[in-house]
């Protein structure tokens, strides 16, 4: 059976472009994180250009969920439910970074309060 070179080429290109797209996520998350305190609107703009479904790395997904929830909160935008923050809670519950845990607790408590009101 002869290998179909077109299929191999298309598969290789798909893998290449997918890898490039996912590697772009980390710098965008870092930029959003650096802007979140002083320019929450800019951080939200960056985060809204991303989609959680496109992020394959679990730690990046958790960071995205945490940052997006925080950005929505700081921009006084409503949370429809707590499912976004629960992604971060599930990932970071065993994390030893106390500063990150503190941030997560504050944001998740605020998110839960807001969703109970709605």
PyMOL commands that set and color helices and strands:
alter all, ss='L'
color gray80, all
select helices_A, chain A and resi 5-35+40-48+52-54+58-74+83-92+98-117
alter helices_A, ss='H'
color red, helices_A
deselect
rebuild
show_as cartoon
